[in-house]
Amino acid sequence: MKKIELLAPAGSLPNLKAAVYSGADAVYLGMNRFNAREYAMNFNAAYLKEAVKICKSNNVKVYLAANTLVKNSEIDDFLKQMKYAYEQGIDSVIIQDPSFIEVIRKSFPGLKIHISTQAGIMNSAHANLFNADRIILARELDKKNIETLRAKCSKELEIFVHGALCACVSGSCLFSSLLGGRSGNRGKCAQPCRKCYNNSFLFSTKELSLIDKLPEIIKLGINSLKIEGRMRTPYYTATATSVYRKAIDSYYNGKFQVTPEMKKLLESAFSREFTEGKFSSQEVFNIKRAEGFSNIKEQFYEVKSKAINLEKREAKLEIPEIKSKNSDKKQLIVRVYNEKQAEIASKYADILCLDLFDENFNELRKKAGKPVYTVTPRIMFDEDIAKIEEKIKHLKPDGIIAGNLGILKMNFDIPIILDYNLNCFNDLQLEYYENLGARPIISPELSIKELENFKNKNFIVFVHGKIRLMTLVHKIPEGTIRDEKGFNFYIKAIPRGAEVINEKELGLFNKTRNLISAGINQFYIDTESDHHYEEILKIYSDLLAGERAKAADIEKQYVLGWSKQGVL
């Protein structure tokens, strides 16, 4: 039996030394850009070279985190940074955007590809979609979910076993960027989930610690155990790594043991109160003030390094040429929530969208007189797949709005639109999804100017409605919540958890004329509110017909989101 890998965080060179000193099998680190912890110290070119030298001297692998969303204007820099890291001798690269997989395969022979937890992979259909070497699973899976996925996926699997948790499904959080333009999908999260809402810390999570569950995890066939914490101290890295090293070794030596002293050490490094999280179906939220702590700040760890002769690797960087492509046709796509909305929307929309499990689906479809697409859940575990497949086959919708990429593995011979939580962010990704038979609602984190600069114009823009800021695999009571600054948000229950929705609706109105002039003319509207409903649909229908909308009286009630400048 191959021993399970212990993967430690390295947010800086001192942290990397702490990880190596304490028994890590591999470390993961980021360079100055394009990693999900851009506020960590990270590694410049010289430090990366030193990091590889230290790790290779001590038989430790180096994984480069390049797991953020990449804009069209950044693709060259993204791949050039990866080229440098590859030529220094890194072992693997961690990415969020699957469209880079084949580019990496061609450009960097031998480099392993790991798909980040930022991709939100929670079922085997999604995991098997990618030609990757390893899948880093979403942190929302329980033991049974992982066991099922493992049985249906032959790729290496990695899970988080210790450190901070996100309230939201990774990769589906727009909360930070909406509030301040700092995108969590681009490594710049401002952590609004740690703030106070309704005089309580509703979304502030405890710390994950699965040390007692290591025998069960190893028996599941997991390949790598990951410790979170690239923004923490060297002492944290050393302590968490050494304690997990000791526990893992005790298992393989035939007598698994986790002592009270080992747990106290973990608490001394950093703790917001520990939980086993979704793995054991435990509560993850701590509604009290949950500030982490550590009494020990400065510790230094020295490791030996030596001159090493790495096999010289030369990248053959192949940056794909993006071909220009026009929009297929003008379309107004409207999500509806009740019979009244469907009746109104059918006058203006080209496509109506209705939830897969809406009990009135067939009735509304008969009355619509327009194509009706079904909206599938964003949260989809393996145990949900058969139910979703059966429901789609029974309803026979005209198309699908897919909230989870696993839908693309189900081989439905109908049009598929990808929901905006799937983060289509650049021309490469757009082409990648087209080749899989899907057309995306483009990420709303991009500005109008950035959308105009796409070479391929065949995508859909979310122009109006309430943005879903977070998707949570947690049950939270429905209702309005207010933050410390007086802004309101709405919590809506969904079958597998809850969504946090912005109170103010996005409304681009005449700003969409810039998109239309650029050849982008497929619009998506998602509003549950009946306020101004028909007026709004008529405005966007008129805009697509080439008319200037008379919206001055109502547009001040709406927000422009990221449309002005995009996100950092």
N, C-alpha and C positions, 0 to 999 in steps of 0.2 A: 504494500500500500504506500503510495506516494504521500509524503507528509504535507499537511495543509500549509499554505503560505501565510505568513504574518506580514501584512502590508502597513507601513507606518507613514505618518504625515511628515513632510519636511517643508515648512514654510520659510526656512532660512538655512544658511550653512550650519550655524550652531545646532539647529533642530535636526538637521540631517546627521550630524555627528552623534547626537544623542540617540537617534534611532539605530544607527549602525552599532554603536557602543552597547546598546541594550538588547540586541538580538533580532532585529528585523531581518526578514528574508528579502524584502524589497521596500523601496520608498517611492512615494509619489510627490512630485514637486511641480511648480509652475515657473515659467519664465516671466518676463516683465508684462506681457500682454496675453490675452486670450485664455485665461484660466479662471475658474470659478471662485478664486480667492484673490482678487486683484489688489486687495488692501493688505495682504500678507507682505512680508519683506520680499519674498520670491528671489529669483536667480537671474542675474545678468549673464552675459556670455562668459566672462572669466570665472564667475562662481559656478556656473554649470559645468565648465570643464573640470574644475576642482572637485565638484560633487561626484562626477563620473569616476574620476581617479580614486577618490576615497572609497566609493562603493565597490568598484571592480577589484580594488586591493583586498577587500574583505568579503568577496563573493556575495554581494548584495546587488539586486537588480534595481534599475532606475526607470521609473515610468513618468513620462511627461504629461501633465494635465494640460490639455488644449481643448477644454470642454465648455466653451461658451459659443453663443451665436455670433456669426461672422457676417458683417455687411459686405455688399459687393465691393465697396471701395477698400476693403481690408483683406481680400482673399490673397493677394500677392504677399503682403506682409505676414499673414498667418502661415503660409506655406514656406516662406523663406526662414521664419523662426524655427519651424519644424525641421527644415533642411539642416540648419546649424546643429540642432540638438541630435539629429540622426547621425551626422558626421562625427560628433563627439562620442557616440557610443551608447545612447539610450537603448533600452530594451523594448519598450512599448510606448504607445501614445494613447491617451484617453481622450475621446472626442464625444461631443453631443450630436453634431450634425452628420447624419449617415451619408450625405452626398459626397463626403470627402473620402469614403472608404476606398473606392477604386482609384482615386487620385493618389492616395498614399501607397496602395499596392504597387502601382506603376512607378511612382517616383522614388520610393524608399524600400528597395527589396529587402525582405527579411524582417522588417519592422512589424511587430505585433500590434494589433488594433483592439483596443478595449472600448466598448460603448458605455458612456458615463451614466451614472444614476440620473443625470439631468435629462436623459431621454425618457425617463418615466416608464421603464419596461417592467410590466407586472403580469405578463402572460406569455406562454410559449409561442403563440402565433406571432406576437411582436418580436420576441427574441430570435425566432427563426427567420425573420424577414431579412436580416443583415448578414453579409459575408464578413463577419468579424471573428476574432479569436476568443474574445471574452465579453460577457455581459455583466455589468454591474447592476444588480437588481434594485428596483425601487424599494424604499424602506417601509412601504406599506403592506408588505406581504407577511402573512403569518406562516407558521411552520407547515401547515397543510398545503398552502399555496405554493411554497417553495418546493416541497416534495413533489407535487404534481408537475410543476414546471421543469424540475430536474429530470423527471422521467421522460419528458417530451423534447428535451433540448440537449444536444450532445456537446455544445460549446462549454468552455470554462465558465463557471459562475463565481461571482464575487459578491459578498454582502458586507454591509457595515455592522460592526459588533460593538463599537464604543464611540461615544462622543455626542456632539450636538445633533438634534433632530430638527427638521423643518416641519412646520404645521401643515404646509401645502405639499401636495404631490410635486416632487422635484420637476422643474421645467415648466410647470403650469402656473407659476406665480407671477402676477403682474402688479402686485400690491406696491412694492417699493418703487417701481418705475412710475406708476401713476401718481404717487404722492410727491415724488421729488425728481423723477427722471433718472434715477439710479437703478438700472435693471439688474435684478437677481439672476437673470438668464445670461448676463454678461459679466458676472463676477463682482458686481458693485452693490450688492444688497444692503439697504439701510435698516433692515430688520424691523419693519413696522409690526411684525407679529409679537415682538417683545414689549410693545407699548400697552398702555392701559385703555380698555374699552368698557364703558358702563361701570367704571370704578373697579374693574377686575382685569386680570391678565388672562383673557380668554384663550389666546393662541400661544402662550408662552410654554414651551415644552420642557419636560425634564430631560436629563441626560440618558442616552442609551447605554446600557451595560449588559452584555450577553455572556459574561464570563462563566456564569454557572451553566450555561446552555451549550458550552463548547462540545461535549461529547455528542449531543443530539445533532448539532450543526455538522460536525465531521462525518457522522453516519449518514447524513442527507446527501453527501457527495459534493459539498461545496469545495471549491478549489482555493479560495483566498478569503482571508478575514481582514477587513479594513478598519483601521482606527481613524476617526475623523479628528481634525484639529490643526490645520496648517496655520492658524492665526494664534496659536497658543505658545506657551513658553517651552524652552528645551526641557525643563523639569517635567512638564506634562508629558511631552513626547517620550522621554526616557522612562518615566514611571509606568505609563500605560503600556508601552512596548515590553518592558521587562516583566511586568505582572502577567500579561497575556503569553509571553514567551514561556514563563515558568509553568503556567497552567497547561498550555499545549504540550510541552515536553512531558509533563506528568501523565497526561493521557496516553501518549505513545510509549511511555515507560511502564504502562499497565496499572497505574494507580492514580487516577485523576483526583486532583486536590486543589481546592481554592480555600485558603485559610482566612480567618477574620483579619489578620494582619495585611494580607494582600488587598482585601477590600478597603481597608483603612488607607492604604497607600494610594489607591485609585481616588478616594475621596479627597486626599490631601493635595492631589494634583489639580483637580477641578471637579466641581459637582454642583448641579442644580437639583439634586435629588435624583437617584437612579431609577430607571424603569427598563423592563425588558421589551417595552413597546409592543408593536403589532405582532412580533414573533410569538409572544405568549398572550396576545390579546389583553395587554395591560393598559391602564390609563396612561396617557403620555403628557397630559397637560397639568401644569402646576399653577393654579389661578392666583396664588400668592405671588409676591415679588420674587422672581426666580433668578437672582443674580448669581452667576458662578463665582467661585472663590478659589484662591490658592494662597497659602501663607508663604510659599517658597517661590521667589521670583528669579534669582540669579544662580544658575548652576551651569558648569561648563564640563563638557565631555570630550576627551581627546581620543582619537583613534589613529591607528597607524595607516599610513599610505605609502605607496612605493611607485616607482616608475613602472608603467605598464605598457605593454605593446598590444594595443587593440588592433584587431583586424581593420584595416583601412576601408572605410565605406564611403563611396562617392554617390551622392544622390543624382538621379536623373530627373530633375524637376520638370514635371509636365503639367503646366497650368492649362486647364481645358479652355478651348475657345468657345465663347458663348455666342450662339447664333441668335440674331434678331427674330422675333416672332410677334405677330399681331394677335390681338384678342380675337377669339372665335366669333363672338357676337355680343351685342349689348344685352345685358340681362339684369333684372331686378329680382333678387332672391330674398324671400321674406319668411322668417320663422314666425309661426302663429301658435297661440296658446288656447284658443277657444273658438267656438262656432262663429261668434260675431266677428272676430278678427279674420277668420278664414273667408267669410263672406265679403268683407271689405277688401282684403288683400287680393282676392281673385280678380278684382277689377283692374288692378295695377301691376301685380307681380307676374313674372314669367314662370317662377317656381315657388311653391309653398313648401315649408318644412315643418314637420310635426314630430313630437317625441315618439320614439319607437313604442313605448308602453302606454301611450294615450289611449284610453278605452274607446274614444270616439273616432279613431283613425279612419276606419273604413267609411263611416258615415260622412265625415268631413271631406274625405277624398272624393266621394260621389258628388257632393255638392260643389266642389271647387271648380271643376271644369278646366283645371290647369294641372300640370305635372306636380305630384306631391312626393317629396323626399322624406325619408325618415331620419331622425336624429338619434344616433346611437350614443351610449354612455361614454364618458371620458374614463371612468373607472371600470376596468374589465379584467377580472381574474380568469384563470382557466376554467373555474367552475361556472362562469357566466357564459362561456363561449357557445355551448350547445343551445342554451336558452335563447341567446341573441340570434344565432343562425336559424333556429326553428321559427322564431318570430318574424324574421325578415322573409323567409320563404313563404310563410303563411300570408303575410300582408301583401307581398309582391309590390313594393313601392316602386316609383319611377326612378328613384335614385337614393343615395345615402349621404348624409352629413356624418362623417366618421369622427368620433371623439377620441378614438384610440387606433393606432396604426395596425394593430392586430387584425382589423377588418380587412386589410389588403391581402391577407393570407387566406381569406375565406372564398375567394374565387367567384364572387357574384358578378354576373354579366350585366351589370347596370352601372350608370355613371356614379362616380364617388367624388364627393367634395370633402376635403380635410378641414376640420374645424380649426379655428385660429390658435387654440392651445397647443397645436402641433408645431408651431413656431417655424413656418417657412420664412426664411430670412434673406435669401440671396438667389441669384439666377441658377447656380449649380443645384441648389436644393429644389428649385422649381422644376428643372429638367429631370432630376432624379425621381420626383414624385410623378411627373408626367409619364415616365417610362414604366412606372408601376400602375399606371391607369388611373391616376387621381389628379384632381385640380384643387389647389389649396385656397382657403381664405388666408390671405397673406398676414403675417404678424402685425398686429396693430401698434407694435412698438416702433415701427418705421415711420418716418415723416413722409409727407406728400412729395417733397423734393426727392427723397431717396426712392420712393416708388416710381416717380417719373423716370429715374435713371436706370430702371430695369431694362434689359434688352428684350426679354420675353415679357410681353404685356398680357399674357393669357392667364391672369389670376383674378381672384375676387377680393374686393376691399370691404372691410367692415366700416360702413359709413354712418350707421345710426343705431343706438341702443345702449343698454346697460352692460358694461363690461364685467365679465366674471373675473374677479381679481385672484381668487384662490379656489382650488378644488381640494377638499379635505376628505380623507378616509376616516372621518370621525363624526360621531353624532353630536351635533350642537343644536340647542333649541332655536327654532326660527324666530325672527324678529329683527328690529332695528337696533344697531349698536352705534355708539358715539365715541369718538376718540377724544383725547385731552384738548384738542384744538377746536372741537365742536363740529367736526365733519362726521356725517352719517354714512353708514354702510348697512347692507341688509344681508342677513344669513338665511339662506334657503335650504331646506332639507332636500336631499336627493337619495335615491335608493341605497347607495353604498356609503353615504356620508353627508356632506354639506358643501355649499358654495358660498363664498363671500362676494357680494355684488355691489358695485359702486352705486351710490344713491343717485348721483347726477348722471344723466344720459349723455353719451357721445352724440354730437350732431354736427356733421361737416357741412351740410347744406351747400351753399354756393362755392365753398372751397373745392368741391368735387369737380368743378368746371376745369380746374388745372389738370386733374387726372384724365378727364374726358379728352382734353386737348392733346394729352400725351398718348392717347390711344388705349387708356385703361377705363373700361366701361362695363365692368361686372360688379354690381353692388350688393352688399348683404345688409339686411336690417334685422335686428333682434331686439324687440321691445315688448315687454309684457304689459306696458301701460296702455290704456285706451285713450289717454290724454292726447289730443291733437292727432289721433291715429290716422284717420283718413287724409287729413291735411298733409301729414308727413309723407305718406306713401305717394300722394299726388306730386309733391315737391320733387321727390327723387325720380319719379317717372317722367316728369316734365324736363328735368335736367338731362336725363338720358336721351330725351327727344330733341335736345339742343336748345331748350328754352332756359332763360335765366329765371331762377325761382324767386318769388316774392315771399321771403322768409324773415324779413327784418323784425317783424313783430314777435316772432317766437324763438329765433335762434339764440337770443341772449339767455334763454332758460337752459341751454345745453353747454357742454364743454367740448373743447377741441382735442382733448387727450394728447397724444404724442405727435399729432399731425403737423405741428409747426416745426419742431426741431428734432423729433425722434429722441431716442434715449442714449445715455452715455454707454 
